[in-house]
Amino acid sequence: MSYGRGRSYGGGGRGFGGSPGPKPVEVGKEYEVDITEISRQGDGIARVQGFVVFVKDGKVGQKVKVKVTEVADRFSKAIIVVA
């Protein structure tokens, strides 16, 4: 008997690792967002097309214009330009 031979359970690299698709935000651009949560570090959390944006000094309930300062694979960071 042969158990597990010739089978691959690793996923074949489909959707794992690598870089995700294009991000809905870009460094230097401005977006209007609603801050819905606060992070453990005290920053506001907003979303642009589901993509997480950490907003420095943001407060829950604010609707603000932000400028993106950094974009990583799974989140971005921004500062408030107009409250």
mmCIF file of the N, C-alpha and C atoms, coordinates in Angstrom:
data_MODEL
# 
_entry.id   MODEL 
# 
loop_
_atom_site.group_PDB 
_atom_site.id 
_atom_site.type_symbol 
_atom_site.label_atom_id 
_atom_site.label_alt_id 
_atom_site.label_comp_id 
_atom_site.label_asym_id 
_atom_site.label_entity_id 
_atom_site.label_seq_id 
_atom_site.pdbx_PDB_ins_code 
_atom_site.Cartn_x 
_atom_site.Cartn_y 
_atom_site.Cartn_z 
_atom_site.occupancy 
_atom_site.B_iso_or_equiv 
_atom_site.pdbx_formal_charge 
_atom_site.auth_seq_id 
_atom_site.auth_comp_id 
_atom_site.auth_asym_id 
_atom_site.auth_atom_id 
_atom_site.pdbx_PDB_model_num 
ATOM 1   N N  . MET A 1 1  ? 0.822   -1.181 0.000  1.00 0.00 ? 1  MET A N  1 
ATOM 2   C CA . MET A 1 1  ? 0.000   0.000  0.000  1.00 0.00 ? 1  MET A CA 1 
ATOM 3   C C  . MET A 1 1  ? 0.866   1.245  0.000  1.00 0.00 ? 1  MET A C  1 
ATOM 4   N N  . SER A 1 2  ? 0.318   2.278  -0.591 1.00 0.00 ? 2  SER A N  1 
ATOM 5   C CA . SER A 1 2  ? 1.028   3.538  -0.684 1.00 0.00 ? 2  SER A CA 1 
ATOM 6   C C  . SER A 1 2  ? 0.121   4.655  -0.196 1.00 0.00 ? 2  SER A C  1 
ATOM 7   N N  . TYR A 1 3  ? 0.528   5.311  0.855  1.00 0.00 ? 3  TYR A N  1 
ATOM 8   C CA . TYR A 1 3  ? -0.282  6.386  1.417  1.00 0.00 ? 3  TYR A CA 1 
ATOM 9   C C  . TYR A 1 3  ? 0.338   7.741  1.077  1.00 0.00 ? 3  TYR A C  1 
ATOM 10  N N  . GLY A 1 4  ? -0.455  8.583  0.431  1.00 0.00 ? 4  GLY A N  1 
ATOM 11  C CA . GLY A 1 4  ? -0.030  9.956  0.198  1.00 0.00 ? 4  GLY A CA 1 
ATOM 12  C C  . GLY A 1 4  ? 0.957   10.146 -0.934 1.00 0.00 ? 4  GLY A C  1 
ATOM 13  N N  . ARG A 1 5  ? 1.388   9.109  -1.603 1.00 0.00 ? 5  ARG A N  1 
ATOM 14  C CA . ARG A 1 5  ? 2.359   9.289  -2.678 1.00 0.00 ? 5  ARG A CA 1 
ATOM 15  C C  . ARG A 1 5  ? 1.668   9.822  -3.925 1.00 0.00 ? 5  ARG A C  1 
ATOM 16  N N  . GLY A 1 6  ? 2.353   10.724 -4.589 1.00 0.00 ? 6  GLY A N  1 
ATOM 17  C CA . GLY A 1 6  ? 1.816   11.257 -5.827 1.00 0.00 ? 6  GLY A CA 1 
ATOM 18  C C  . GLY A 1 6  ? 0.735   12.307 -5.634 1.00 0.00 ? 6  GLY A C  1 
ATOM 19  N N  . ARG A 1 7  ? 0.475   12.671 -4.411 1.00 0.00 ? 7  ARG A N  1 
ATOM 20  C CA . ARG A 1 7  ? -0.529  13.702 -4.147 1.00 0.00 ? 7  ARG A CA 1 
ATOM 21  C C  . ARG A 1 7  ? 0.137   14.928 -3.560 1.00 0.00 ? 7  ARG A C  1 
ATOM 22  N N  . SER A 1 8  ? -0.383  16.064 -3.922 1.00 0.00 ? 8  SER A N  1 
ATOM 23  C CA . SER A 1 8  ? 0.152   17.314 -3.396 1.00 0.00 ? 8  SER A CA 1 
ATOM 24  C C  . SER A 1 8  ? -0.932  18.015 -2.603 1.00 0.00 ? 8  SER A C  1 
ATOM 25  N N  . TYR A 1 9  ? -0.636  18.295 -1.363 1.00 0.00 ? 9  TYR A N  1 
ATOM 26  C CA . TYR A 1 9  ? -1.588  18.992 -0.516 1.00 0.00 ? 9  TYR A CA 1 
ATOM 27  C C  . TYR A 1 9  ? -1.131  20.407 -0.193 1.00 0.00 ? 9  TYR A C  1 
ATOM 28  N N  . GLY A 1 10 ? -0.089  20.864 -0.858 1.00 0.00 ? 10 GLY A N  1 
ATOM 29  C CA . GLY A 1 10 ? 0.472   22.176 -0.542 1.00 0.00 ? 10 GLY A CA 1 
ATOM 30  C C  . GLY A 1 10 ? -0.252  23.340 -1.169 1.00 0.00 ? 10 GLY A C  1 
ATOM 31  N N  . GLY A 1 11 ? -1.227  23.112 -2.008 1.00 0.00 ? 11 GLY A N  1 
ATOM 32  C CA . GLY A 1 11 ? -1.954  24.213 -2.600 1.00 0.00 ? 11 GLY A CA 1 
ATOM 33  C C  . GLY A 1 11 ? -1.360  24.688 -3.906 1.00 0.00 ? 11 GLY A C  1 
ATOM 34  N N  . GLY A 1 12 ? -0.176  24.201 -4.240 1.00 0.00 ? 12 GLY A N  1 
ATOM 35  C CA . GLY A 1 12 ? 0.426   24.541 -5.516 1.00 0.00 ? 12 GLY A CA 1 
ATOM 36  C C  . GLY A 1 12 ? 0.736   26.013 -5.709 1.00 0.00 ? 12 GLY A C  1 
ATOM 37  N N  . GLY A 1 13 ? 0.755   26.782 -4.618 1.00 0.00 ? 13 GLY A N  1 
ATOM 38  C CA . GLY A 1 13 ? 1.114   28.193 -4.725 1.00 0.00 ? 13 GLY A CA 1 
ATOM 39  C C  . GLY A 1 13 ? -0.016  29.075 -5.225 1.00 0.00 ? 13 GLY A C  1 
ATOM 40  N N  . ARG A 1 14 ? -1.190  28.558 -5.394 1.00 0.00 ? 14 ARG A N  1 
ATOM 41  C CA . ARG A 1 14 ? -2.305  29.382 -5.868 1.00 0.00 ? 14 ARG A CA 1 
ATOM 42  C C  . ARG A 1 14 ? -2.836  30.232 -4.719 1.00 0.00 ? 14 ARG A C  1 
ATOM 43  N N  . GLY A 1 15 ? -2.576  31.537 -4.803 1.00 0.00 ? 15 GLY A N  1 
ATOM 44  C CA . GLY A 1 15 ? -3.118  32.444 -3.799 1.00 0.00 ? 15 GLY A CA 1 
ATOM 45  C C  . GLY A 1 15 ? -2.379  32.452 -2.475 1.00 0.00 ? 15 GLY A C  1 
ATOM 46  N N  . PHE A 1 16 ? -1.303  31.718 -2.351 1.00 0.00 ? 16 PHE A N  1 
ATOM 47  C CA . PHE A 1 16 ? -0.543  31.690 -1.106 1.00 0.00 ? 16 PHE A CA 1 
ATOM 48  C C  . PHE A 1 16 ? 0.803   32.354 -1.335 1.00 0.00 ? 16 PHE A C  1 
ATOM 49  N N  . GLY A 1 17 ? 1.219   33.181 -0.391 1.00 0.00 ? 17 GLY A N  1 
ATOM 50  C CA . GLY A 1 17 ? 2.499   33.856 -0.527 1.00 0.00 ? 17 GLY A CA 1 
ATOM 51  C C  . GLY A 1 17 ? 2.449   34.814 -1.700 1.00 0.00 ? 17 GLY A C  1 
ATOM 52  N N  . GLY A 1 18 ? 3.603   35.167 -2.225 1.00 0.00 ? 18 GLY A N  1 
ATOM 53  C CA . GLY A 1 18 ? 3.635   36.075 -3.358 1.00 0.00 ? 18 GLY A CA 1 
ATOM 54  C C  . GLY A 1 18 ? 3.023   37.412 -2.982 1.00 0.00 ? 18 GLY A C  1 
ATOM 55  N N  . SER A 1 19 ? 2.868   38.275 -3.969 1.00 0.00 ? 19 SER A N  1 
ATOM 56  C CA . SER A 1 19 ? 2.265   39.563 -3.662 1.00 0.00 ? 19 SER A CA 1 
ATOM 57  C C  . SER A 1 19 ? 0.821   39.582 -4.116 1.00 0.00 ? 19 SER A C  1 
ATOM 58  N N  . PRO A 1 20 ? -0.045  40.103 -3.277 1.00 0.00 ? 20 PRO A N  1 
ATOM 59  C CA . PRO A 1 20 ? -1.450  40.201 -3.643 1.00 0.00 ? 20 PRO A CA 1 
ATOM 60  C C  . PRO A 1 20 ? -1.632  41.148 -4.828 1.00 0.00 ? 20 PRO A C  1 
ATOM 61  N N  . GLY A 1 21 ? -2.816  41.219 -5.359 1.00 0.00 ? 21 GLY A N  1 
ATOM 62  C CA . GLY A 1 21 ? -3.098  42.069 -6.509 1.00 0.00 ? 21 GLY A CA 1 
ATOM 63  C C  . GLY A 1 21 ? -2.911  43.541 -6.204 1.00 0.00 ? 21 GLY A C  1 
ATOM 64  N N  . PRO A 1 22 ? -3.310  44.390 -7.130 1.00 0.00 ? 22 PRO A N  1 
ATOM 65  C CA . PRO A 1 22 ? -3.131  45.834 -6.943 1.00 0.00 ? 22 PRO A CA 1 
ATOM 66  C C  . PRO A 1 22 ? -3.922  46.361 -5.746 1.00 0.00 ? 22 PRO A C  1 
ATOM 67  N N  . LYS A 1 23 ? -3.364  47.358 -5.091 1.00 0.00 ? 23 LYS A N  1 
ATOM 68  C CA . LYS A 1 23 ? -3.997  47.942 -3.910 1.00 0.00 ? 23 LYS A CA 1 
ATOM 69  C C  . LYS A 1 23 ? -4.923  49.074 -4.355 1.00 0.00 ? 23 LYS A C  1 
ATOM 70  N N  . PRO A 1 24 ? -6.011  49.318 -3.612 1.00 0.00 ? 24 PRO A N  1 
ATOM 71  C CA . PRO A 1 24 ? -6.924  50.394 -3.973 1.00 0.00 ? 24 PRO A CA 1 
ATOM 72  C C  . PRO A 1 24 ? -6.450  51.783 -3.524 1.00 0.00 ? 24 PRO A C  1 
ATOM 73  N N  . VAL A 1 25 ? -5.282  51.859 -2.863 1.00 0.00 ? 25 VAL A N  1 
ATOM 74  C CA . VAL A 1 25 ? -4.729  53.150 -2.432 1.00 0.00 ? 25 VAL A CA 1 
ATOM 75  C C  . VAL A 1 25 ? -3.287  53.268 -2.914 1.00 0.00 ? 25 VAL A C  1 
ATOM 76  N N  . GLU A 1 26 ? -2.827  54.520 -3.036 1.00 0.00 ? 26 GLU A N  1 
ATOM 77  C CA . GLU A 1 26 ? -1.455  54.785 -3.459 1.00 0.00 ? 26 GLU A CA 1 
ATOM 78  C C  . GLU A 1 26 ? -0.833  55.831 -2.544 1.00 0.00 ? 26 GLU A C  1 
ATOM 79  N N  . VAL A 1 27 ? 0.476   55.709 -2.315 1.00 0.00 ? 27 VAL A N  1 
ATOM 80  C CA . VAL A 1 27 ? 1.204   56.675 -1.502 1.00 0.00 ? 27 VAL A CA 1 
ATOM 81  C C  . VAL A 1 27 ? 1.092   58.057 -2.147 1.00 0.00 ? 27 VAL A C  1 
ATOM 82  N N  . GLY A 1 28 ? 0.785   59.053 -1.306 1.00 0.00 ? 28 GLY A N  1 
ATOM 83  C CA . GLY A 1 28 ? 0.704   60.430 -1.772 1.00 0.00 ? 28 GLY A CA 1 
ATOM 84  C C  . GLY A 1 28 ? -0.681  60.867 -2.212 1.00 0.00 ? 28 GLY A C  1 
ATOM 85  N N  . LYS A 1 29 ? -1.571  59.925 -2.435 1.00 0.00 ? 29 LYS A N  1 
ATOM 86  C CA . LYS A 1 29 ? -2.936  60.277 -2.858 1.00 0.00 ? 29 LYS A CA 1 
ATOM 87  C C  . LYS A 1 29 ? -3.832  60.495 -1.645 1.00 0.00 ? 29 LYS A C  1 
ATOM 88  N N  . GLU A 1 30 ? -4.912  61.271 -1.870 1.00 0.00 ? 30 GLU A N  1 
ATOM 89  C CA . GLU A 1 30 ? -5.848  61.584 -0.800 1.00 0.00 ? 30 GLU A CA 1 
ATOM 90  C C  . GLU A 1 30 ? -7.166  60.848 -1.012 1.00 0.00 ? 30 GLU A C  1 
ATOM 91  N N  . TYR A 1 31 ? -7.775  60.448 0.107  1.00 0.00 ? 31 TYR A N  1 
ATOM 92  C CA . TYR A 1 31 ? -9.039  59.704 0.081  1.00 0.00 ? 31 TYR A CA 1 
ATOM 93  C C  . TYR A 1 31 ? -9.919  60.208 1.206  1.00 0.00 ? 31 TYR A C  1 
ATOM 94  N N  . GLU A 1 32 ? -11.241 60.215 0.968  1.00 0.00 ? 32 GLU A N  1 
ATOM 95  C CA . GLU A 1 32 ? -12.182 60.535 2.034  1.00 0.00 ? 32 GLU A CA 1 
ATOM 96  C C  . GLU A 1 32 ? -12.621 59.221 2.660  1.00 0.00 ? 32 GLU A C  1 
ATOM 97  N N  . VAL A 1 33 ? -12.480 59.118 3.988  1.00 0.00 ? 33 VAL A N  1 
ATOM 98  C CA . VAL A 1 33 ? -12.764 57.859 4.685  1.00 0.00 ? 33 VAL A CA 1 
ATOM 99  C C  . VAL A 1 33 ? -13.585 58.097 5.936  1.00 0.00 ? 33 VAL A C  1 
ATOM 100 N N  . ASP A 1 34 ? -14.246 57.043 6.385  1.00 0.00 ? 34 ASP A N  1 
ATOM 101 C CA . ASP A 1 34 ? -14.953 57.030 7.668  1.00 0.00 ? 34 ASP A CA 1 
ATOM 102 C C  . ASP A 1 34 ? -14.140 56.159 8.617  1.00 0.00 ? 34 ASP A C  1 
ATOM 103 N N  . ILE A 1 35 ? -13.818 56.695 9.781  1.00 0.00 ? 35 ILE A N  1 
ATOM 104 C CA . ILE A 1 35 ? -13.063 55.925 10.765 1.00 0.00 ? 35 ILE A CA 1 
ATOM 105 C C  . ILE A 1 35 ? -14.059 55.137 11.600 1.00 0.00 ? 35 ILE A C  1 
ATOM 106 N N  . THR A 1 36 ? -13.912 53.822 11.582 1.00 0.00 ? 36 THR A N  1 
ATOM 107 C CA . THR A 1 36 ? -14.894 52.949 12.220 1.00 0.00 ? 36 THR A CA 1 
ATOM 108 C C  . THR A 1 36 ? -14.387 52.245 13.463 1.00 0.00 ? 36 THR A C  1 
ATOM 109 N N  . GLU A 1 37 ? -13.065 52.190 13.639 1.00 0.00 ? 37 GLU A N  1 
ATOM 110 C CA . GLU A 1 37 ? -12.479 51.460 14.769 1.00 0.00 ? 37 GLU A CA 1 
ATOM 111 C C  . GLU A 1 37 ? -11.207 52.156 15.209 1.00 0.00 ? 37 GLU A C  1 
ATOM 112 N N  . ILE A 1 38 ? -10.676 51.705 16.349 1.00 0.00 ? 38 ILE A N  1 
ATOM 113 C CA . ILE A 1 38 ? -9.386  52.180 16.846 1.00 0.00 ? 38 ILE A CA 1 
ATOM 114 C C  . ILE A 1 38 ? -8.457  50.979 16.979 1.00 0.00 ? 38 ILE A C  1 
ATOM 115 N N  . SER A 1 39 ? -7.217  51.140 16.511 1.00 0.00 ? 39 SER A N  1 
ATOM 116 C CA . SER A 1 39 ? -6.239  50.052 16.593 1.00 0.00 ? 39 SER A CA 1 
ATOM 117 C C  . SER A 1 39 ? -5.688  49.936 18.007 1.00 0.00 ? 39 SER A C  1 
ATOM 118 N N  . ARG A 1 40 ? -4.954  48.881 18.264 1.00 0.00 ? 40 ARG A N  1 
ATOM 119 C CA . ARG A 1 40 ? -4.324  48.695 19.586 1.00 0.00 ? 40 ARG A CA 1 
ATOM 120 C C  . ARG A 1 40 ? -3.336  49.813 19.892 1.00 0.00 ? 40 ARG A C  1 
ATOM 121 N N  . GLN A 1 41 ? -2.762  50.400 18.829 1.00 0.00 ? 41 GLN A N  1 
ATOM 122 C CA . GLN A 1 41 ? -1.795  51.479 19.013 1.00 0.00 ? 41 GLN A CA 1 
ATOM 123 C C  . GLN A 1 41 ? -2.471  52.840 19.132 1.00 0.00 ? 41 GLN A C  1 
ATOM 124 N N  . GLY A 1 42 ? -3.813  52.880 18.987 1.00 0.00 ? 42 GLY A N  1 
ATOM 125 C CA . GLY A 1 42 ? -4.545  54.127 19.150 1.00 0.00 ? 42 GLY A CA 1 
ATOM 126 C C  . GLY A 1 42 ? -4.844  54.874 17.869 1.00 0.00 ? 42 GLY A C  1 
ATOM 127 N N  . ASP A 1 43 ? -4.431  54.331 16.727 1.00 0.00 ? 43 ASP A N  1 
ATOM 128 C CA . ASP A 1 43 ? -4.737  54.966 15.453 1.00 0.00 ? 43 ASP A CA 1 
ATOM 129 C C  . ASP A 1 43 ? -6.150  54.603 15.013 1.00 0.00 ? 43 ASP A C  1 
ATOM 130 N N  . GLY A 1 44 ? -6.763  55.473 14.202 1.00 0.00 ? 44 GLY A N  1 
ATOM 131 C CA . GLY A 1 44 ? -8.066  55.157 13.643 1.00 0.00 ? 44 GLY A CA 1 
ATOM 132 C C  . GLY A 1 44 ? -7.930  54.118 12.550 1.00 0.00 ? 44 GLY A C  1 
ATOM 133 N N  . ILE A 1 45 ? -8.976  53.322 12.356 1.00 0.00 ? 45 ILE A N  1 
ATOM 134 C CA . ILE A 1 45 ? -8.984  52.332 11.285 1.00 0.00 ? 45 ILE A CA 1 
ATOM 135 C C  . ILE A 1 45 ? -10.126 52.675 10.331 1.00 0.00 ? 45 ILE A C  1 
ATOM 136 N N  . ALA A 1 46 ? -9.774  52.821 9.068  1.00 0.00 ? 46 ALA A N  1 
ATOM 137 C CA . ALA A 1 46 ? -10.753 53.063 8.019  1.00 0.00 ? 46 ALA A CA 1 
ATOM 138 C C  . ALA A 1 46 ? -10.498 52.030 6.928  1.00 0.00 ? 46 ALA A C  1 
ATOM 139 N N  . ARG A 1 47 ? -11.388 51.988 5.937  1.00 0.00 ? 47 ARG A N  1 
ATOM 140 C CA . ARG A 1 47 ? -11.205 51.056 4.821  1.00 0.00 ? 47 ARG A CA 1 
ATOM 141 C C  . ARG A 1 47 ? -11.510 51.755 3.510  1.00 0.00 ? 47 ARG A C  1 
ATOM 142 N N  . VAL A 1 48 ? -10.703 51.442 2.500  1.00 0.00 ? 48 VAL A N  1 
ATOM 143 C CA . VAL A 1 48 ? -10.941 51.907 1.136  1.00 0.00 ? 48 VAL A CA 1 
ATOM 144 C C  . VAL A 1 48 ? -11.105 50.654 0.299  1.00 0.00 ? 48 VAL A C  1 
ATOM 145 N N  . GLN A 1 49 ? -12.302 50.399 -0.183 1.00 0.00 ? 49 GLN A N  1 
ATOM 146 C CA . GLN A 1 49 ? -12.630 49.185 -0.936 1.00 0.00 ? 49 GLN A CA 1 
ATOM 147 C C  . GLN A 1 49 ? -12.205 47.937 -0.163 1.00 0.00 ? 49 GLN A C  1 
ATOM 148 N N  . GLY A 1 50 ? -12.413 47.961 1.162  1.00 0.00 ? 50 GLY A N  1 
ATOM 149 C CA . GLY A 1 50 ? -12.091 46.830 2.015  1.00 0.00 ? 50 GLY A CA 1 
ATOM 150 C C  . GLY A 1 50 ? -10.641 46.770 2.476  1.00 0.00 ? 50 GLY A C  1 
ATOM 151 N N  . PHE A 1 51 ? -9.784  47.622 1.918  1.00 0.00 ? 51 PHE A N  1 
ATOM 152 C CA . PHE A 1 51 ? -8.359  47.639 2.268  1.00 0.00 ? 51 PHE A CA 1 
ATOM 153 C C  . PHE A 1 51 ? -8.164  48.503 3.509  1.00 0.00 ? 51 PHE A C  1 
ATOM 154 N N  . VAL A 1 52 ? -7.488  47.968 4.519  1.00 0.00 ? 52 VAL A N  1 
ATOM 155 C CA . VAL A 1 52 ? -7.324  48.652 5.803  1.00 0.00 ? 52 VAL A CA 1 
ATOM 156 C C  . VAL A 1 52 ? -6.381  49.840 5.694  1.00 0.00 ? 52 VAL A C  1 
ATOM 157 N N  . VAL A 1 53 ? -6.826  50.969 6.274  1.00 0.00 ? 53 VAL A N  1 
ATOM 158 C CA . VAL A 1 53 ? -6.016  52.179 6.343  1.00 0.00 ? 53 VAL A CA 1 
ATOM 159 C C  . VAL A 1 53 ? -5.939  52.606 7.805  1.00 0.00 ? 53 VAL A C  1 
ATOM 160 N N  . PHE A 1 54 ? -4.732  52.642 8.359  1.00 0.00 ? 54 PHE A N  1 
ATOM 161 C CA . PHE A 1 54 ? -4.526  53.131 9.721  1.00 0.00 ? 54 PHE A CA 1 
ATOM 162 C C  . PHE A 1 54 ? -4.315  54.637 9.641  1.00 0.00 ? 54 PHE A C  1 
ATOM 163 N N  . VAL A 1 55 ? -5.147  55.384 10.360 1.00 0.00 ? 55 VAL A N  1 
ATOM 164 C CA . VAL A 1 55 ? -5.120  56.846 10.297 1.00 0.00 ? 55 VAL A CA 1 
ATOM 165 C C  . VAL A 1 55 ? -4.579  57.407 11.605 1.00 0.00 ? 55 VAL A C  1 
ATOM 166 N N  . LYS A 1 56 ? -3.421  58.063 11.528 1.00 0.00 ? 56 LYS A N  1 
ATOM 167 C CA . LYS A 1 56 ? -2.792  58.642 12.723 1.00 0.00 ? 56 LYS A CA 1 
ATOM 168 C C  . LYS A 1 56 ? -3.730  59.669 13.350 1.00 0.00 ? 56 LYS A C  1 
ATOM 169 N N  . ASP A 1 57 ? -3.960  59.537 14.652 1.00 0.00 ? 57 ASP A N  1 
ATOM 170 C CA . ASP A 1 57 ? -4.805  60.434 15.446 1.00 0.00 ? 57 ASP A CA 1 
ATOM 171 C C  . ASP A 1 57 ? -6.280  60.422 15.037 1.00 0.00 ? 57 ASP A C  1 
ATOM 172 N N  . GLY A 1 58 ? -6.707  59.408 14.291 1.00 0.00 ? 58 GLY A N  1 
ATOM 173 C CA . GLY A 1 58 ? -8.114  59.309 13.897 1.00 0.00 ? 58 GLY A CA 1 
ATOM 174 C C  . GLY A 1 58 ? -8.986  58.834 15.046 1.00 0.00 ? 58 GLY A C  1 
ATOM 175 N N  . LYS A 1 59 ? -10.210 59.316 15.080 1.00 0.00 ? 59 LYS A N  1 
ATOM 176 C CA . LYS A 1 59 ? -11.170 58.947 16.132 1.00 0.00 ? 59 LYS A CA 1 
ATOM 177 C C  . LYS A 1 59 ? -12.406 58.315 15.496 1.00 0.00 ? 59 LYS A C  1 
ATOM 178 N N  . VAL A 1 60 ? -12.988 57.333 16.178 1.00 0.00 ? 60 VAL A N  1 
ATOM 179 C CA . VAL A 1 60 ? -14.188 56.660 15.682 1.00 0.00 ? 60 VAL A CA 1 
ATOM 180 C C  . VAL A 1 60 ? -15.286 57.686 15.417 1.00 0.00 ? 60 VAL A C  1 
ATOM 181 N N  . GLY A 1 61 ? -15.928 57.542 14.271 1.00 0.00 ? 61 GLY A N  1 
ATOM 182 C CA . GLY A 1 61 ? -17.018 58.435 13.902 1.00 0.00 ? 61 GLY A CA 1 
ATOM 183 C C  . GLY A 1 61 ? -16.605 59.601 13.022 1.00 0.00 ? 61 GLY A C  1 
ATOM 184 N N  . GLN A 1 62 ? -15.315 59.827 12.886 1.00 0.00 ? 62 GLN A N  1 
ATOM 185 C CA . GLN A 1 62 ? -14.850 60.926 12.036 1.00 0.00 ? 62 GLN A CA 1 
ATOM 186 C C  . GLN A 1 62 ? -14.985 60.556 10.558 1.00 0.00 ? 62 GLN A C  1 
ATOM 187 N N  . LYS A 1 63 ? -15.367 61.534 9.752  1.00 0.00 ? 63 LYS A N  1 
ATOM 188 C CA . LYS A 1 63 ? -15.314 61.408 8.292  1.00 0.00 ? 63 LYS A CA 1 
ATOM 189 C C  . LYS A 1 63 ? -14.270 62.427 7.871  1.00 0.00 ? 63 LYS A C  1 
ATOM 190 N N  . VAL A 1 64 ? -13.129 61.950 7.377  1.00 0.00 ? 64 VAL A N  1 
ATOM 191 C CA . VAL A 1 64 ? -11.990 62.827 7.124  1.00 0.00 ? 64 VAL A CA 1 
ATOM 192 C C  . VAL A 1 64 ? -11.351 62.544 5.776  1.00 0.00 ? 64 VAL A C  1 
ATOM 193 N N  . LYS A 1 65 ? -10.605 63.543 5.296  1.00 0.00 ? 65 LYS A N  1 
ATOM 194 C CA . LYS A 1 65 ? -9.783  63.337 4.110  1.00 0.00 ? 65 LYS A CA 1 
ATOM 195 C C  . LYS A 1 65 ? -8.383  62.995 4.618  1.00 0.00 ? 65 LYS A C  1 
ATOM 196 N N  . VAL A 1 66 ? -7.817  61.924 4.090  1.00 0.00 ? 66 VAL A N  1 
ATOM 197 C CA . VAL A 1 66 ? -6.491  61.481 4.532  1.00 0.00 ? 66 VAL A CA 1 
ATOM 198 C C  . VAL A 1 66 ? -5.542  61.410 3.351  1.00 0.00 ? 66 VAL A C  1 
ATOM 199 N N  . LYS A 1 67 ? -4.257  61.490 3.657  1.00 0.00 ? 67 LYS A N  1 
ATOM 200 C CA . LYS A 1 67 ? -3.203  61.330 2.655  1.00 0.00 ? 67 LYS A CA 1 
ATOM 201 C C  . LYS A 1 67 ? -2.395  60.090 3.024  1.00 0.00 ? 67 LYS A C  1 
ATOM 202 N N  . VAL A 1 68 ? -2.298  59.150 2.108  1.00 0.00 ? 68 VAL A N  1 
ATOM 203 C CA . VAL A 1 68 ? -1.599  57.888 2.358  1.00 0.00 ? 68 VAL A CA 1 
ATOM 204 C C  . VAL A 1 68 ? -0.095  58.128 2.387  1.00 0.00 ? 68 VAL A C  1 
ATOM 205 N N  . THR A 1 69 ? 0.549   57.633 3.456  1.00 0.00 ? 69 THR A N  1 
ATOM 206 C CA . THR A 1 69 ? 1.991   57.810 3.634  1.00 0.00 ? 69 THR A CA 1 
ATOM 207 C C  . THR A 1 69 ? 2.784   56.527 3.405  1.00 0.00 ? 69 THR A C  1 
ATOM 208 N N  . GLU A 1 70 ? 2.088   55.378 3.478  1.00 0.00 ? 70 GLU A N  1 
ATOM 209 C CA . GLU A 1 70 ? 2.769   54.087 3.337  1.00 0.00 ? 70 GLU A CA 1 
ATOM 210 C C  . GLU A 1 70 ? 1.749   53.038 2.905  1.00 0.00 ? 70 GLU A C  1 
ATOM 211 N N  . VAL A 1 71 ? 2.170   52.147 2.007  1.00 0.00 ? 71 VAL A N  1 
ATOM 212 C CA . VAL A 1 71 ? 1.303   51.047 1.589  1.00 0.00 ? 71 VAL A CA 1 
ATOM 213 C C  . VAL A 1 71 ? 2.089   49.742 1.734  1.00 0.00 ? 71 VAL A C  1 
ATOM 214 N N  . ALA A 1 72 ? 1.537   48.812 2.524  1.00 0.00 ? 72 ALA A N  1 
ATOM 215 C CA . ALA A 1 72 ? 2.131   47.485 2.703  1.00 0.00 ? 72 ALA A CA 1 
ATOM 216 C C  . ALA A 1 72 ? 1.228   46.467 2.004  1.00 0.00 ? 72 ALA A C  1 
ATOM 217 N N  . ASP A 1 73 ? 1.543   45.188 2.126  1.00 0.00 ? 73 ASP A N  1 
ATOM 218 C CA . ASP A 1 73 ? 0.755   44.150 1.464  1.00 0.00 ? 73 ASP A CA 1 
ATOM 219 C C  . ASP A 1 73 ? -0.688  44.106 1.933  1.00 0.00 ? 73 ASP A C  1 
ATOM 220 N N  . ARG A 1 74 ? -0.910  44.260 3.253  1.00 0.00 ? 74 ARG A N  1 
ATOM 221 C CA . ARG A 1 74 ? -2.255  44.052 3.784  1.00 0.00 ? 74 ARG A CA 1 
ATOM 222 C C  . ARG A 1 74 ? -2.880  45.276 4.436  1.00 0.00 ? 74 ARG A C  1 
ATOM 223 N N  . PHE A 1 75 ? -2.147  46.414 4.464  1.00 0.00 ? 75 PHE A N  1 
ATOM 224 C CA . PHE A 1 75 ? -2.682  47.619 5.070  1.00 0.00 ? 75 PHE A CA 1 
ATOM 225 C C  . PHE A 1 75 ? -1.914  48.823 4.556  1.00 0.00 ? 75 PHE A C  1 
ATOM 226 N N  . SER A 1 76 ? -2.430  49.997 4.895  1.00 0.00 ? 76 SER A N  1 
ATOM 227 C CA . SER A 1 76 ? -1.718  51.235 4.576  1.00 0.00 ? 76 SER A CA 1 
ATOM 228 C C  . SER A 1 76 ? -1.795  52.158 5.792  1.00 0.00 ? 76 SER A C  1 
ATOM 229 N N  . LYS A 1 77 ? -0.966  53.213 5.770  1.00 0.00 ? 77 LYS A N  1 
ATOM 230 C CA . LYS A 1 77 ? -0.977  54.205 6.832  1.00 0.00 ? 77 LYS A CA 1 
ATOM 231 C C  . LYS A 1 77 ? -1.241  55.556 6.191  1.00 0.00 ? 77 LYS A C  1 
ATOM 232 N N  . ALA A 1 78 ? -1.953  56.420 6.935  1.00 0.00 ? 78 ALA A N  1 
ATOM 233 C CA . ALA A 1 78 ? -2.290  57.729 6.404  1.00 0.00 ? 78 ALA A CA 1 
ATOM 234 C C  . ALA A 1 78 ? -2.340  58.763 7.522  1.00 0.00 ? 78 ALA A C  1 
ATOM 235 N N  . ILE A 1 79 ? -2.294  60.039 7.099  1.00 0.00 ? 79 ILE A N  1 
ATOM 236 C CA . ILE A 1 79 ? -2.457  61.154 8.031  1.00 0.00 ? 79 ILE A CA 1 
ATOM 237 C C  . ILE A 1 79 ? -3.672  61.966 7.604  1.00 0.00 ? 79 ILE A C  1 
ATOM 238 N N  . ILE A 1 80 ? -4.288  62.627 8.564  1.00 0.00 ? 80 ILE A N  1 
ATOM 239 C CA . ILE A 1 80 ? -5.455  63.447 8.276  1.00 0.00 ? 80 ILE A CA 1 
ATOM 240 C C  . ILE A 1 80 ? -4.988  64.767 7.642  1.00 0.00 ? 80 ILE A C  1 
ATOM 241 N N  . VAL A 1 81 ? -5.621  65.141 6.513  1.00 0.00 ? 81 VAL A N  1 
ATOM 242 C CA . VAL A 1 81 ? -5.314  66.424 5.895  1.00 0.00 ? 81 VAL A CA 1 
ATOM 243 C C  . VAL A 1 81 ? -6.457  67.410 6.071  1.00 0.00 ? 81 VAL A C  1 
ATOM 244 N N  . VAL A 1 82 ? -7.711  66.907 6.154  1.00 0.00 ? 82 VAL A N  1 
ATOM 245 C CA . VAL A 1 82 ? -8.878  67.757 6.405  1.00 0.00 ? 82 VAL A CA 1 
ATOM 246 C C  . VAL A 1 82 ? -9.828  66.994 7.306  1.00 0.00 ? 82 VAL A C  1 
ATOM 247 N N  . ALA A 1 83 ? -10.159 67.598 8.449  1.00 0.00 ? 83 ALA A N  1 
ATOM 248 C CA . ALA A 1 83 ? -11.078 66.926 9.372  1.00 0.00 ? 83 ALA A CA 1 
ATOM 249 C C  . ALA A 1 83 ? -12.505 67.325 9.088  1.00 0.00 ? 83 ALA A C  1 
# 
